Amino acid sequence: MVLDAALTEVVNAFGADCGTLSRVWLNKVGSRVAARADTRDTTISRPLFLSFTNDVIGPFASKPKKGVVFSLKDHGKPVNEFSAVVLDWISHRKLHDILFVCLDNQGCEIDFLELHFAKGLEPGWREAIETVAPEISEIYRNRRAGLITEAISRQSVTTIQRAVNDAPLMSLENPAGLTRAEWRVCVLISRGLSQQSIGSELEIGPATVRTHLKHIYGKTGMENFHMLARRLVSIEEREALHGRHNQARA
């Protein structure tokens, strides 16, 4: 609650549409949201509850300096390399740009502030953000020990509960926060493929398949492959995935 309130103040101060405070693990190729803030009426617009750092800036996330600001427009991957989830979010919220501020870098563990802007920034506004970003980073690094870990733990439980209880895993909202690779694995599972067949289809080894599955289990609350498979072949999941494909073709 404290982090969400503080982030709301930051989002409002910068005139952003919404934002997140997230932690990226390079060795896990994953991320978790510690806090989120949204200035829109979430009963009208889809709320923000995911981090897009990994999907958008890719290799730029590996060795950023504290206080450095990245831009979706200037530093992000080519648009044709964005996942369907990112493209859908940008289109839904009519985003002009997303800024990623590196707050702290502990090697394999990096914390980012994401600011999503629904309209063009005023002239010189991005430069102003870049000017104050090092100070924001310094303030962030003086936080209470354990604060972010505690928040991520709470948010992770919420995300898993939402994924299990409220929305299909394969819906456009991507409630479990699956990466592109994890999403592809789930699509193949929904088609009835075994672990061995998934490896052959994606041209990856058994160890890589197991790693993807381990991450999927953690994000979805599923305990094993059979439980995940039963979920993914359900009518609800098939309708969600079918609808996603129809929108992609539209």
PEUR-V270893 format. One record per residue. N is the residue number from 1. SS is DSSP state (a for helix, b for strand, c for the rest). D_FIRST is the distance of its C-alpha to the first C-alpha in Angstrom with 1 decimal. Layout:
# PEUR-V270893
{{N;SS;D_FIRST} {N;SS;D_FIRST}}
This chain:
# PEUR-V270893
{{1;c;0.0} {2;a;3.8} {3;a;5.5} {4;a;5.1} {5;a;6.1} {6;a;8.6} {7;a;9.8} {8;a;10.5} {9;a;12.6} {10;a;14.4} {11;a;15.2} {12;a;16.5} {13;a;18.4} {14;a;20.2} {15;c;20.9} {16;c;19.6} {17;c;19.2} {18;b;16.1} {19;b;14.8} {20;b;13.2} {21;b;12.7} {22;b;15.0} {23;b;17.2} {24;b;20.8} {25;b;23.3} {26;c;26.8} {27;c;28.6} {28;c;26.7} {29;c;26.9} {30;b;23.4} {31;b;19.8} {32;b;16.2} {33;b;13.1} {34;b;10.2} {35;b;8.2} {36;b;9.8} {37;b;10.6} {38;b;13.7} {39;c;15.8} {40;c;18.2} {41;c;18.6} {42;c;17.6} {43;c;20.3} {44;c;22.8} {45;c;21.7} {46;c;20.5} {47;c;16.8} {48;c;16.0} {49;c;14.5} {50;c;17.1} {51;c;18.1} {52;c;21.6} {53;a;22.4} {54;a;24.9} {55;a;26.5} {56;a;27.1} {57;a;28.0} {58;a;29.4} {59;a;31.6} {60;a;30.0} {61;a;26.9} {62;c;29.1} {63;c;29.9} {64;c;27.9} {65;c;28.0} {66;c;24.9} {67;c;24.3} {68;c;26.4} {69;b;25.6} {70;b;26.8} {71;b;27.6} {72;a;28.0} {73;a;31.2} {74;a;32.8} {75;a;31.6} {76;c;30.6} {77;c;32.9} {78;c;35.6} {79;a;34.3} {80;a;36.6} {81;a;34.7} {82;c;31.3} {83;c;30.3} {84;a;30.6} {85;a;26.8} {86;a;26.4} {87;a;29.3} {88;a;28.2} {89;a;24.7} {90;a;26.5} {91;a;29.0} {92;a;26.6} {93;a;24.4} {94;c;27.6} {95;c;26.1} {96;c;28.2} {97;b;26.6} {98;b;23.7} {99;b;23.2} {100;b;22.0} {101;b;21.3} {102;b;21.9} {103;b;19.5} {104;b;20.9} {105;b;23.8} {106;c;24.6} {107;c;27.5} {108;c;26.5} {109;b;22.8} {110;b;21.6} {111;b;18.2} {112;b;18.2} {113;b;16.6} {114;b;17.8} {115;b;18.7} {116;b;20.4} {117;b;23.0} {118;c;24.7} {119;c;27.6} {120;c;29.6} {121;c;28.5} {122;c;30.5} {123;c;33.3} {124;c;32.1} {125;a;28.4} {126;a;27.9} {127;a;30.0} {128;a;27.8} {129;a;24.7} {130;a;26.8} {131;a;27.8} {132;a;24.4} {133;a;23.0} {134;a;24.5} {135;a;22.9} {136;a;19.4} {137;a;20.2} {138;a;21.4} {139;a;18.3} {140;a;16.2} {141;a;18.8} {142;c;18.4} {143;c;14.9} {144;c;14.5} {145;c;16.4} {146;c;14.7} {147;a;11.2} {148;a;11.7} {149;a;13.8} {150;a;11.3} {151;a;8.7} {152;a;11.9} {153;a;13.1} {154;a;10.5} {155;a;10.8} {156;a;14.5} {157;a;14.9} {158;a;13.4} {159;a;15.7} {160;a;18.6} {161;a;18.3} {162;a;18.2} {163;a;21.2} {164;a;23.1} {165;a;22.6} {166;c;22.0} {167;c;23.9} {168;c;26.9} {169;c;26.3} {170;c;28.9} {171;c;27.6} {172;c;27.0} {173;c;23.2} {174;c;23.6} {175;c;20.7} {176;c;21.2} {177;c;21.3} {178;c;24.9} {179;c;26.8} {180;a;30.1} {181;a;32.1} {182;a;30.1} {183;a;30.5} {184;a;34.2} {185;a;34.5} {186;a;32.9} {187;a;35.3} {188;a;38.2} {189;a;37.1} {190;a;36.9} {191;c;40.5} {192;c;41.6} {193;c;42.1} {194;c;42.1} {195;a;40.4} {196;a;43.8} {197;a;44.3} {198;a;40.8} {199;a;41.8} {200;a;45.1} {201;a;43.7} {202;a;41.2} {203;c;43.6} {204;c;41.3} {205;c;42.1} {206;a;41.1} {207;a;38.8} {208;a;36.8} {209;a;36.7} {210;a;35.4} {211;a;32.7} {212;a;31.5} {213;a;31.6} {214;a;29.6} {215;a;26.8} {216;a;27.1} {217;a;27.0} {218;a;23.8} {219;a;22.1} {220;a;23.6} {221;c;23.8} {222;c;27.5} {223;c;29.6} {224;c;32.8} {225;a;34.9} {226;a;36.5} {227;a;33.3} {228;a;31.9} {229;a;35.4} {230;a;35.5} {231;a;32.2} {232;a;33.3} {233;c;36.7} {234;c;35.4} {235;a;36.3} {236;a;32.8} {237;a;32.3} {238;a;35.7} {239;a;35.1} {240;a;31.8} {241;a;33.7} {242;a;36.7} {243;a;34.9} {244;a;33.3} {245;a;36.8} {246;a;38.2} {247;a;35.6} {248;a;36.4} {249;a;40.1} {250;c;39.7}}
